[in-house]
């Protein structure tokens, strides 16, 4: 089994319907999500994120690269969950 390549901080996505959140903790989870349950409004950032995650899983990029690519793809597809602010 390949290393899951955990993120330093999970990425929270709002998939399916409003209020339904999915927390992505690893590069493997990110790749699975990008390739299976991602909304149809996929663009260049989605394609880049899939490629980046696969490179990370193969040991050619960092987990920070995968996390950043996932966040960019989520922003492009408007599925990045609103971040809670701490005061």
C-alpha positions in Angstrom: 0.0 0.0 0.0 1.3 3.4 -0.9 2.0 6.1 1.7 -1.1 8.2 2.1 1.0 11.4 2.2 -0.8 13.4 4.9 -1.4 17.1 4.7 -0.2 19.4 7.6 -3.8 20.8 7.7 -6.9 19.2 6.2 -8.8 20.9 3.3 -12.6 21.2 3.8 -14.7 20.9 0.7 -18.5 21.4 0.3 -19.6 18.7 -2.1 -22.9 17.5 -3.2 -25.1 20.0 -1.5 -24.8 23.0 0.7 -23.7 22.1 4.2 -22.3 18.7 3.3 -18.7 18.9 4.1 -15.8 16.5 3.3 -12.5 16.9 5.1 -9.5 15.8 3.0 -6.5 14.8 5.1 -4.1 13.2 2.7 -2.9 13.3 -0.9 -4.5 9.9 -1.6 -7.9 11.2 -0.4 -7.4 14.4 -2.5 -6.6 12.3 -5.6 -9.6 10.0 -5.0 -12.0 13.0 -4.5 -10.7 14.8 -7.6 -11.1 11.8 -9.8 -14.4 10.4 -8.5 -16.7 12.9 -6.8 -15.6 16.2 -8.1 -18.3 18.4 -9.6 -18.7 18.6 -13.4 -17.4 22.2 -13.5 -13.8 21.1 -13.9 -11.2 23.4 -15.3 -7.4 23.7 -15.7 -6.8 23.8 -12.0 -8.6 20.5 -11.5 -6.5 18.9 -14.2 -3.3 20.3 -12.5 -4.4 19.1 -9.1 -5.0 15.5 -10.3 -1.5 15.6 -12.0 0.1 17.1 -8.9 -1.5 14.6 -6.5 -0.3 11.6 -8.6 3.2 13.0 -8.7 3.2 13.4 -4.9 2.0 9.8 -4.5 4.9 8.7 -6.8 7.4 10.7 -4.6 8.1 13.5 -7.1 6.5 16.4 -5.4 5.7 17.6 -1.9 2.4 17.2 0.0 2.3 21.0 0.3 2.2 21.1 -3.5 -0.8 18.7 -3.5 -2.6 20.6 -0.8 -2.1 23.9 -2.6 -3.2 22.4 -5.9 -6.4 21.0 -4.3 -7.2 24.3 -2.7 -6.8 26.1 -6.1 -9.0 23.5 -7.8 -11.6 23.8 -5.1 -11.6 27.6 -5.5 -12.0 27.2 -9.3 -15.0 24.9 -8.9 -16.4 26.9 -6.0 -16.4 23.9 -3.6 -13.9 25.2 -1.0 -15.8 25.4 2.3 -15.8 28.8 4.1 -13.0 28.9 6.7 -13.9 29.7 10.2 -12.1 32.7 11.6 -10.7 32.6 15.1 -10.7 35.7 17.2 
